[in-house]
Amino acid sequence: MCFLFRFHELASHDPYEALKYLQNELSQTVAHDEPEESQEFRLIASSLFSQAVSSEERMVTDTESLSTPLSDGFTGRTQLFDTLVSFFPEHMTQPTGNLVDLITF
């Protein structure tokens, strides 16, 4: 889960780094002898090459991403964190309510 998120984050900003990550990190976590996992890995790799974007379009995208402080990367990381936290006991996680509710006036 974490590896895939990291790959998609890299692919959206730097396809070359995403390819290196795919070859060096992500490929080690895949059971290539299992057809289902192997097929999913190939689909991930092919998605990287299907995202051919011209340099002009990439420049516009990069400019737009600078203007928004809360990019998709932040949202994705937050969702990943919330998913991972669900596997821990409640006493080991952050409070679920609003911290302002704990203040007495």
N, CA and C atoms as an extended XYZ file, in Angstrom:
315
Properties=species:S:1:pos:R:3:atomname:S:1:resname:S:1:resid:I:1 pbc="F F F"
N         0.819       -1.181        0.000 N   MET     1
C         0.000        0.000        0.000 CA  MET     1
C         0.870        1.254        0.000 C   MET     1
N         1.829        1.333        0.912 N   CYS     2
C         2.713        2.493        0.992 CA  CYS     2
C         3.576        2.610       -0.257 C   CYS     2
N         4.044        1.462       -0.761 N   PHE     3
C         4.888        1.479       -1.944 CA  PHE     3
C         4.123        2.009       -3.153 C   PHE     3
N         2.870        1.579       -3.298 N   LEU     4
C         2.068        2.035       -4.431 CA  LEU     4
C         1.783        3.522       -4.342 C   LEU     4
N         1.477        3.995       -3.143 N   PHE     5
C         1.211        5.417       -2.982 CA  PHE     5
C         2.444        6.234       -3.347 C   PHE     5
N         3.596        5.798       -2.869 N   ARG     6
C         4.850        6.501       -3.167 CA  ARG     6
C         5.106        6.503       -4.669 C   ARG     6
N         4.841        5.384       -5.332 N   PHE     7
C         5.043        5.310       -6.777 CA  PHE     7
C         4.143        6.302       -7.500 C   PHE     7
N         2.868        6.341       -7.151 N   HIS     8
C         1.935        7.249       -7.821 CA  HIS     8
C         2.298        8.707       -7.556 C   HIS     8
N         2.776        8.986       -6.359 N   GLU     9
C         3.207       10.345       -6.037 CA  GLU     9
C         4.412       10.740       -6.898 C   GLU     9
N         5.370        9.841       -7.023 N   LEU    10
C         6.535       10.118       -7.874 CA  LEU    10
C         6.133       10.246       -9.341 C   LEU    10
N         5.258        9.365       -9.797 N   ALA    11
C         4.853        9.372      -11.203 CA  ALA    11
C         4.171       10.673      -11.589 C   ALA    11
N         3.467       11.282      -10.660 N   SER    12
C         2.774       12.524      -10.983 CA  SER    12
C         3.728       13.707      -11.094 C   SER    12
N         4.918       13.597      -10.499 N   HIS    13
C         5.858       14.716      -10.522 CA  HIS    13
C         7.105       14.443      -11.362 C   HIS    13
N         7.629       13.244      -11.302 N   ASP    14
C         8.879       12.928      -11.992 CA  ASP    14
C         8.850       11.476      -12.481 C   ASP    14
N         8.395       11.259      -13.715 N   PRO    15
C         8.275        9.890      -14.231 CA  PRO    15
C         9.592        9.111      -14.219 C   PRO    15
N        10.712        9.781      -14.436 N   TYR    16
C        11.999        9.087      -14.425 CA  TYR    16
C        12.299        8.528      -13.034 C   TYR    16
N        12.092        9.314      -11.998 N   GLU    17
C        12.299        8.838      -10.625 CA  GLU    17
C        11.311        7.720      -10.290 C   GLU    17
N        10.089        7.841      -10.800 N   ALA    18
C         9.085        6.799      -10.569 CA  ALA    18
C         9.520        5.483      -11.209 C   ALA    18
N        10.111        5.563      -12.385 N   LEU    19
C        10.596        4.354      -13.056 CA  LEU    19
C        11.723        3.706      -12.256 C   LEU    19
N        12.653        4.515      -11.757 N   LYS    20
C        13.737        3.970      -10.926 CA  LYS    20
C        13.176        3.341       -9.653 C   LYS    20
N        12.191        3.992       -9.055 N   TYR    21
C        11.561        3.460       -7.844 CA  TYR    21
C        10.863        2.133       -8.152 C   TYR    21
N        10.202        2.081       -9.293 N   LEU    22
C         9.518        0.858       -9.713 CA  LEU    22
C        10.513       -0.288       -9.888 C   LEU    22
N        11.641       -0.009      -10.495 N   GLN    23
C        12.644       -1.046      -10.748 CA  GLN    23
C        13.372       -1.474       -9.476 C   GLN    23
N        13.710       -0.526       -8.621 N   ASN    24
C        14.578       -0.821       -7.476 CA  ASN    24
C        13.837       -1.168       -6.190 C   ASN    24
N        12.686       -0.576       -5.958 N   GLU    25
C        11.986       -0.768       -4.690 CA  GLU    25
C        10.717       -1.615       -4.839 C   GLU    25
N         9.840       -1.173       -5.721 N   LEU    26
C         8.531       -1.808       -5.837 CA  LEU    26
C         8.621       -3.226       -6.393 C   LEU    26
N         9.522       -3.464       -7.322 N   SER    27
C         9.624       -4.799       -7.923 CA  SER    27
C        10.047       -5.851       -6.900 C   SER    27
N        10.752       -5.447       -5.851 N   GLN    28
C        11.192       -6.393       -4.825 CA  GLN    28
C        10.046       -6.865       -3.942 C   GLN    28
N         8.960       -6.118       -3.904 N   THR    29
C         7.834       -6.467       -3.039 CA  THR    29
C         6.776       -7.304       -3.747 C   THR    29
N         6.944       -7.520       -5.040 N   VAL    30
C         5.954       -8.244       -5.838 CA  VAL    30
C         6.350       -9.716       -5.946 C   VAL    30
N         5.380      -10.592       -5.740 N   ALA    31
C         5.593      -12.029       -5.950 CA  ALA    31
C         5.392      -12.295       -7.439 C   ALA    31
N         6.472      -12.259       -8.194 N   HIS    32
C         6.390      -12.370       -9.650 CA  HIS    32
C         5.937      -13.753      -10.117 C   HIS    32
N         5.988      -14.754       -9.241 N   ASP    33
C         5.532      -16.091       -9.625 CA  ASP    33
C         4.018      -16.244       -9.501 C   ASP    33
N         3.348      -15.274       -8.876 N   GLU    34
C         1.885      -15.294       -8.794 CA  GLU    34
C         1.323      -14.455       -9.941 C   GLU    34
N         0.501      -15.058      -10.790 N   PRO    35
C         0.011      -14.366      -11.987 CA  PRO    35
C        -0.739      -13.063      -11.688 C   PRO    35
N        -1.544      -13.059      -10.640 N   GLU    36
C        -2.340      -11.870      -10.338 CA  GLU    36
C        -1.450      -10.686       -9.949 C   GLU    36
N        -0.495      -10.925       -9.060 N   GLU    37
C         0.412       -9.854       -8.638 CA  GLU    37
C         1.311       -9.408       -9.781 C   GLU    37
N         1.772      -10.351      -10.556 N   SER    38
C         2.634      -10.027      -11.689 CA  SER    38
C         1.891       -9.172      -12.711 C   SER    38
N         0.639       -9.512      -12.979 N   GLN    39
C        -0.181       -8.735      -13.913 CA  GLN    39
C        -0.405       -7.320      -13.385 C   GLN    39
N        -0.691       -7.188      -12.098 N   GLU    40
C        -0.896       -5.865      -11.503 CA  GLU    40
C         0.377       -5.023      -11.605 C   GLU    40
N         1.520       -5.646      -11.379 N   PHE    41
C         2.800       -4.945      -11.489 CA  PHE    41
C         3.013       -4.434      -12.913 C   PHE    41
N         2.701       -5.268      -13.902 N   ARG    42
C         2.854       -4.846      -15.296 CA  ARG    42
C         1.897       -3.712      -15.636 C   ARG    42
N         0.694       -3.748      -15.089 N   LEU    43
C        -0.258       -2.664      -15.332 CA  LEU    43
C         0.234       -1.353      -14.733 C   LEU    43
N         0.850       -1.432      -13.563 N   ILE    44
C         1.403       -0.231      -12.937 CA  ILE    44
C         2.504        0.350      -13.816 C   ILE    44
N         3.372       -0.514      -14.303 N   ALA    45
C         4.460       -0.059      -15.173 CA  ALA    45
C         3.913        0.547      -16.460 C   ALA    45
N         2.909       -0.087      -17.046 N   SER    46
C         2.353        0.439      -18.293 CA  SER    46
C         1.636        1.759      -18.070 C   SER    46
N         1.070        1.968      -16.882 N   SER    47
C         0.405        3.246      -16.603 CA  SER    47
C         1.407        4.391      -16.587 C   SER    47
N         2.634        4.102      -16.209 N   LEU    48
C         3.671        5.130      -16.207 CA  LEU    48
C         3.954        5.598      -17.627 C   LEU    48
N         3.988        4.675      -18.566 N   PHE    49
C         4.296        5.036      -19.942 CA  PHE    49
C         3.091        5.602      -20.679 C   PHE    49
N         1.903        5.345      -20.203 N   SER    50
C         0.714        5.884      -20.864 CA  SER    50
C         0.442        7.321      -20.457 C   SER    50
N         1.186        7.820      -19.488 N   GLN    51
C         0.995        9.194      -19.023 CA  GLN    51
C         1.931       10.145      -19.751 C   GLN    51
N         2.062        9.970      -21.050 N   ALA    52
C         2.945       10.843      -21.823 CA  ALA    52
C         2.349       12.239      -21.870 C   ALA    52
N         3.077       13.176      -21.291 N   VAL    53
C         2.619       14.559      -21.230 CA  VAL    53
C         3.690       15.422      -21.872 C   VAL    53
N         3.254       16.342      -22.711 N   SER    54
C         4.233       17.221      -23.341 CA  SER    54
C         4.844       18.151      -22.302 C   SER    54
N         6.014       18.667      -22.591 N   SER    55
C         6.702       19.530      -21.624 CA  SER    55
C         5.902       20.800      -21.363 C   SER    55
N         5.172       21.279      -22.357 N   GLU    56
C         4.355       22.478      -22.162 CA  GLU    56
C         3.224       22.202      -21.174 C   GLU    56
N         2.553       21.064      -21.325 N   GLU    57
C         1.489       20.698      -20.395 CA  GLU    57
C         2.046       20.483      -19.001 C   GLU    57
N         3.220       19.875      -18.898 N   ARG    58
C         3.836       19.634      -17.595 CA  ARG    58
C         4.164       20.957      -16.908 C   ARG    58
N         4.609       21.961      -17.694 N   MET    59
C         4.941       23.252      -17.119 CA  MET    59
C         3.691       23.900      -16.534 C   MET    59
N         2.575       23.815      -17.242 N   VAL    60
C         1.320       24.361      -16.740 CA  VAL    60
C         0.900       23.626      -15.477 C   VAL    60
N         1.014       22.320      -15.467 N   THR    61
C         0.654       21.525      -14.297 CA  THR    61
C         1.525       21.887      -13.106 C   THR    61
N         2.837       22.023      -13.312 N   ASP    62
C         3.730       22.382      -12.217 CA  ASP    62
C         3.394       23.756      -11.662 C   ASP    62
N         3.063       24.705      -12.529 N   THR    63
C         2.697       26.039      -12.074 CA  THR    63
C         1.422       25.994      -11.257 C   THR    63
N         0.452       25.213      -11.710 N   GLU    64
C        -0.798       25.096      -10.967 CA  GLU    64
C        -0.582       24.454       -9.608 C   GLU    64
N         0.293       23.478       -9.525 N   SER    65
C         0.515       22.798       -8.252 CA  SER    65
C         1.197       23.708       -7.244 C   SER    65
N         1.962       24.684       -7.711 N   LEU    66
C         2.603       25.621       -6.793 CA  LEU    66
C         1.592       26.570       -6.168 C   LEU    66
N         0.505       26.841       -6.860 N   SER    67
C        -0.467       27.800       -6.346 CA  SER    67
C        -1.398       27.198       -5.301 C   SER    67
N        -1.451       25.882       -5.184 N   THR    68
C        -2.315       25.254       -4.188 CA  THR    68
C        -1.471       24.592       -3.110 C   THR    68
N        -1.537       25.100       -1.879 N   PRO    69
C        -0.716       24.533       -0.821 CA  PRO    69
C        -1.114       23.109       -0.438 C   PRO    69
N        -2.399       22.770       -0.542 N   LEU    70
C        -2.855       21.424       -0.200 CA  LEU    70
C        -3.043       20.638       -1.486 C   LEU    70
N        -1.983       20.052       -1.959 N   SER    71
C        -2.042       19.311       -3.211 CA  SER    71
C        -2.610       17.918       -2.989 C   SER    71
N        -2.786       17.170       -4.068 N   ASP    72
C        -3.289       15.802       -3.973 CA  ASP    72
C        -2.358       14.925       -3.153 C   ASP    72
N        -1.069       15.234       -3.162 N   GLY    73
C        -0.114       14.463       -2.375 CA  GLY    73
C        -0.435       14.521       -0.896 C   GLY    73
N        -0.793       15.693       -0.412 N   PHE    74
C        -1.144       15.847        0.999 CA  PHE    74
C        -2.396       15.044        1.324 C   PHE    74
N        -3.395       15.154        0.472 N   THR    75
C        -4.644       14.425        0.692 CA  THR    75
C        -4.399       12.921        0.672 C   THR    75
N        -3.610       12.471       -0.275 N   GLY    76
C        -3.304       11.044       -0.364 CA  GLY    76
C        -2.537       10.538        0.841 C   GLY    76
N        -1.553       11.341        1.292 N   ARG    77
C        -0.782       10.940        2.477 CA  ARG    77
C        -1.671       10.886        3.708 C   ARG    77
N        -2.590       11.842        3.818 N   THR    78
C        -3.511       11.863        4.955 CA  THR    78
C        -4.406       10.631        4.947 C   THR    78
N        -4.923       10.262        3.783 N   GLN    79
C        -5.764        9.072        3.680 CA  GLN    79
C        -4.972        7.810        4.001 C   GLN    79
N        -3.740        7.748        3.538 N   LEU    80
C        -2.891        6.601        3.839 CA  LEU    80
C        -2.641        6.511        5.338 C   LEU    80
N        -2.354        7.638        5.970 N   PHE    81
C        -2.129        7.662        7.414 CA  PHE    81
C        -3.368        7.172        8.157 C   PHE    81
N        -4.537        7.671        7.769 N   ASP    82
C        -5.781        7.256        8.427 CA  ASP    82
C        -6.025        5.760        8.258 C   ASP    82
N        -5.695        5.219        7.098 N   THR    83
C        -5.854        3.783        6.869 CA  THR    83
C        -4.914        2.984        7.760 C   THR    83
N        -3.664        3.419        7.838 N   LEU    84
C        -2.689        2.708        8.671 CA  LEU    84
C        -3.038        2.795       10.148 C   LEU    84
N        -3.552        3.932       10.586 N   VAL    85
C        -3.909        4.128       11.995 CA  VAL    85
C        -5.035        3.184       12.402 C   VAL    85
N        -5.884        2.810       11.463 N   SER    86
C        -7.010        1.934       11.801 CA  SER    86
C        -6.548        0.552       12.276 C   SER    86
N        -5.297        0.183       12.022 N   PHE    87
C        -4.774       -1.112       12.451 CA  PHE    87
C        -4.205       -1.091       13.870 C   PHE    87
N        -4.116        0.086       14.476 N   PHE    88
C        -3.555        0.214       15.817 CA  PHE    88
C        -4.662        0.317       16.857 C   PHE    88
N        -4.381       -0.080       18.102 N   PRO    89
C        -5.371        0.098       19.169 CA  PRO    89
C        -5.646        1.588       19.384 C   PRO    89
N        -6.835        1.896       19.855 N   GLU    90
C        -7.254        3.291       19.997 CA  GLU    90
C        -6.340        4.089       20.919 C   GLU    90
N        -5.813        3.444       21.964 N   HIS    91
C        -4.960        4.182       22.900 CA  HIS    91
C        -3.589        4.538       22.300 C   HIS    91
N        -3.262        3.986       21.138 N   MET    92
C        -1.980        4.274       20.493 CA  MET    92
C        -2.113        5.246       19.322 C   MET    92
N        -3.297        5.789       19.103 N   THR    93
C        -3.511        6.674       17.963 CA  THR    93
C        -3.860        8.074       18.433 C   THR    93
N        -3.948        8.966       17.471 N   GLN    94
C        -4.330       10.334       17.802 CA  GLN    94
C        -5.811       10.379       18.172 C   GLN    94
N        -6.224       11.382       18.949 N   PRO    95
C        -7.642       11.489       19.323 CA  PRO    95
C        -8.523       11.644       18.083 C   PRO    95
N        -9.688       11.016       18.120 N   THR    96
C       -10.575       11.081       16.960 CA  THR    96
C       -11.434       12.336       16.955 C   THR    96
N       -11.692       12.899       18.101 N   GLY    97
C       -12.522       14.098       18.173 CA  GLY    97
C       -11.723       15.355       17.913 C   GLY    97
N       -12.386       16.472       18.050 N   ASN    98
C       -11.759       17.767       17.874 CA  ASN    98
C       -11.080       18.163       19.183 C   ASN    98
N        -9.837       18.563       19.148 N   LEU    99
C        -9.101       18.919       20.358 CA  LEU    99
C        -9.704       20.132       21.064 C   LEU    99
N       -10.383       20.983       20.338 N   VAL   100
C       -11.018       22.164       20.935 CA  VAL   100
C       -12.112       21.739       21.909 C   VAL   100
N       -12.740       20.594       21.666 N   ASP   101
C       -13.796       20.104       22.552 CA  ASP   101
C       -13.263       19.746       23.936 C   ASP   101
N       -11.970       19.516       24.070 N   LEU   102
C       -11.384       19.160       25.358 CA  LEU   102
C       -11.152       20.373       26.256 C   LEU   102
N       -11.202       21.566       25.688 N   ILE   103
C       -10.956       22.792       26.454 CA  ILE   103
C       -12.236       23.209       27.167 C   ILE   103
N       -12.122       23.439       28.480 N   THR   104
C       -13.275       23.920       29.248 CA  THR   104
C       -13.138       25.417       29.451 C   THR   104
N       -14.244       26.119       29.312 N   PHE   105
C       -14.233       27.583       29.467 CA  PHE   105
C       -14.731       27.989       30.805 C   PHE   105
